[in-house]
Amino acid sequence: MRHIVLDTETTGLDPDDGHKIIEIGCIEIINRKVTDNTFHKYLNPKREIDVEASKVHGLTTSNLSDKPVFEDIYDEFLAYISDSPL
């Protein structure tokens, strides 16, 4: 059975305040064994990152200015996770 372990970093904690995902990392586990099949992307949030969030993950707006926006990697991300449990 295939499972995906997913981790994200964000610009802050409140999506109602417009906070966005800035990093997605996934690893694949098949039959309880981690494989070499991974997915990792940094994303340009097109907004400032809260200072407190940046202290946690170390990412800044300038670090991400040349990265794709989520819409640009959406299809690739969905293809990676497929119908696997997260």
PENOR-V978654 format. One record per residue. N is the residue number from 0. RES is the residue in one letter. PHI is phi as a letter, one per 20 degrees, with the letter a starting at -180 (999 if undefined). NEAR is the number of other ideal C-beta (glycine too) atoms within 10 Angstrom. Layout:
# PENOR-V978654
n=N res=RES phi=PHI near=NEAR
n=N res=RES phi=PHI near=NEAR
This chain:
# PENOR-V978654
n=0 res=M phi=999 near=8
n=1 res=R phi=e near=14
n=2 res=H phi=c near=14
n=3 res=I phi=c near=17
n=4 res=V phi=e near=12
n=5 res=L phi=d near=13
n=6 res=D phi=c near=10
n=7 res=T phi=c near=13
n=8 res=E phi=c near=18
n=9 res=T phi=c near=20
n=10 res=T phi=f near=25
n=11 res=G phi=r near=19
n=12 res=L phi=d near=10
n=13 res=D phi=d near=10
n=14 res=P phi=f near=11
n=15 res=D phi=f near=5
n=16 res=D phi=e near=10
n=17 res=G phi=n near=12
n=18 res=H phi=f near=17
n=19 res=K phi=c near=17
n=20 res=I phi=f near=14
n=21 res=I phi=c near=27
n=22 res=E phi=b near=17
n=23 res=I phi=c near=19
n=24 res=G phi=c near=14
n=25 res=C phi=c near=19
n=26 res=I phi=c near=16
n=27 res=E phi=e near=18
n=28 res=I phi=c near=16
n=29 res=I phi=c near=12
n=30 res=N phi=l near=8
n=31 res=R phi=m near=7
n=32 res=K phi=c near=7
n=33 res=V phi=f near=11
n=34 res=T phi=d near=11
n=35 res=D phi=e near=6
n=36 res=N phi=e near=13
n=37 res=T phi=c near=13
n=38 res=F phi=c near=17
n=39 res=H phi=b near=10
n=40 res=K phi=b near=18
n=41 res=Y phi=e near=17
n=42 res=L phi=c near=23
n=43 res=N phi=e near=17
n=44 res=P phi=e near=23
n=45 res=K phi=l near=13
n=46 res=R phi=a near=14
n=47 res=E phi=f near=13
n=48 res=I phi=e near=22
n=49 res=D phi=g near=16
n=50 res=V phi=g near=9
n=51 res=E phi=f near=9
n=52 res=A phi=f near=18
n=53 res=S phi=f near=18
n=54 res=K phi=f near=8
n=55 res=V phi=f near=10
n=56 res=H phi=d near=14
n=57 res=G phi=m near=9
n=58 res=L phi=e near=20
n=59 res=T phi=c near=13
n=60 res=T phi=g near=15
n=61 res=S phi=f near=8
n=62 res=N phi=f near=14
n=63 res=L phi=d near=19
n=64 res=S phi=f near=10
n=65 res=D phi=d near=8
n=66 res=K phi=e near=16
n=67 res=P phi=f near=14
n=68 res=V phi=e near=13
n=69 res=F phi=g near=16
n=70 res=E phi=g near=8
n=71 res=D phi=f near=12
n=72 res=I phi=d near=17
n=73 res=Y phi=g near=11
n=74 res=D phi=f near=9
n=75 res=E phi=f near=11
n=76 res=F phi=f near=14
n=77 res=L phi=f near=10
n=78 res=A phi=f near=9
n=79 res=Y phi=f near=17
n=80 res=I phi=f near=16
n=81 res=S phi=l near=8
n=82 res=D phi=d near=6
n=83 res=S phi=f near=14
n=84 res=P phi=f near=9
n=85 res=L phi=d near=8
